[in-house]
Amino acid sequence: FFFSSRRRHTRCSGVSWARRCVQETGRICWWDMRKPNEECLDSLVLTENIMGGTDGKTDRVVGGTCIEYMLDAGPMKYLVGTEQGSVLSVNKRQKKDKSVEISQRYGIETGRHFGPVTALYRNPLNYKYFLSVGDWTAKIWHEELKSPIIRTRYHPSHIMDGCWSPSRQGVFFIARRDGWLDVWDYYYRQNEIAFSHKVSDSALTSVKIFAQPGVVQNNGRLVAVGDQDGTVTLLELCDSLYRAPENEKDVISEMFDREYRKEKMLEQQKKASEAQKKQVKENAPNLAQETKKQELLKKTEENFWSQVGNMQQNGEEEQGENNEDQNSDHEGDGDGELNGHQENGSQKQHHQNLDGDEDNTEKQDQGFNESQGQDKDEKKPDEKNDGDENQNQKDKKEGQDDKEEN
């Protein structure tokens, strides 16, 4: 297949079972090699959704930079890298309509590269995962998710190319512009490069590993690296870089599945949040109308209760006036009754005073009699004492007389 630039310069990029063209003007084309002189059989304009337009999103034409095709992953499935750092999944149908459509866009919202995608490769041992290379990082994607599940740290130099190991599921190679070849081994470690080798003083442009189908021994042992000067360097890997451990497949599959589930859960949460925001936005007019209705009802209720309060206040004032009128009518009767009560009270007080005087007189008489009785009682002991003294004197005289006689 061929890449065609805006300046109409054509450069050969690869050969496949069919002839395809990814143009920087935003088209992907299919030819039949049996009919080289005819025009392309099918074509598709490459677009990605961006924010804007009346519906919130609009399509923007993007230029293609690389394409990935693997027969085992699907005879009509293609991956296309773009100049804007995103990846597009394209499906071509072999029916009467022969329609071509973009089934998935990767990295539109998050996870895109900060420059053109320079390489795309599916994992030869698990076709659902593919590797994208661009700017200073390499990223691993799942074909059902729009964001990458794993990404490497930023390298010190721009990355030009990359590829998977055909014999080990968790190993891939990165060709850098400063002439270094990096090997990432996720079975050994996930946060650091497992091995680096200085290949050339020039920028490396491509890296490929030969894999012979059906051959197990020494499969994936040789690596071919091309540089900017046109030199191809053939490297032989050590046993630990091309021979897979016994449980590597299970460990790497579990790791990728775990990251896939995590990213899927985050994507679902994001979709739910966006749906909730959209629902709130759609219900905004109804909400405003409902708020206005509630305010009107509240205002009406306040007016009603204010009128009820005014009516109660007016009724209380009228009742107070009626009470004042009744009090003024009965004021004379009230004064007469009060005078009668006062006279009765004075008479009662006079009789009480008379009764009190009589009681005092009786008490005084009684006190006088009691005092006289007490005087009489006091005299009686005195008389008794006088009699006793006379008797004693007589006894003394008789005693003296007896003594004289003796």
Number of C-alpha atoms within 10 A of each C-alpha: 18 18 22 20 17 11 8 11 8 13 11 10 11 12 10 9 10 12 16 23 23 27 23 21 17 21 19 25 18 18 19 16 12 8 10 10 9 10 11 16 12 15 18 17 19 24 19 21 14 13 12 10 9 7 7 9 12 13 13 14 14 21 24 31 24 23 26 15 18 17 10 9 15 11 13 14 18 19 22 23 27 25 20 19 24 27 29 22 18 19 18 19 13 11 7 6 7 11 13 17 15 18 12 17 21 23 20 18 13 11 17 21 23 14 15 21 28 22 22 26 20 23 23 18 16 12 15 13 19 21 21 26 27 25 18 19 19 26 20 21 24 23 18 12 17 22 23 24 21 18 16 15 14 12 15 11 16 17 28 23 26 27 23 25 26 21 20 23 23 25 22 20 22 23 28 27 21 18 21 20 22 19 21 22 21 19 19 13 11 15 12 13 16 16 12 13 10 11 21 20 13 17 21 27 20 21 23 19 19 13 17 12 8 7 9 11 11 14 18 23 20 17 17 14 22 22 22 15 12 10 12 16 13 15 13 12 14 10 10 9 20 21 17 16 10 8 9 16 17 10 15 17 14 12 15 18 14 13 15 21 13 12 19 18 12 12 15 11 12 12 12 12 12 12 12 12 12 12 11 13 12 11 12 12 11 12 13 11 12 12 12 12 12 12 12 12 12 12 11 12 12 12 12 12 11 12 12 12 12 12 12 12 12 12 12 12 12 12 12 12 12 12 12 11 12 11 12 11 11 10 11 11 9 12 11 11 11 12 11 11 12 12 12 12 12 12 12 12 12 12 12 12 12 12 12 12 12 12 12 12 12 12 12 12 12 11 12 12 12 11 12 11 12 11 11 10 11 11 12 10 11 10 10 10 11 11 12 10 11 11 10 12 12 11 12 12 11 12 11 12 11 10 9 8 6 6
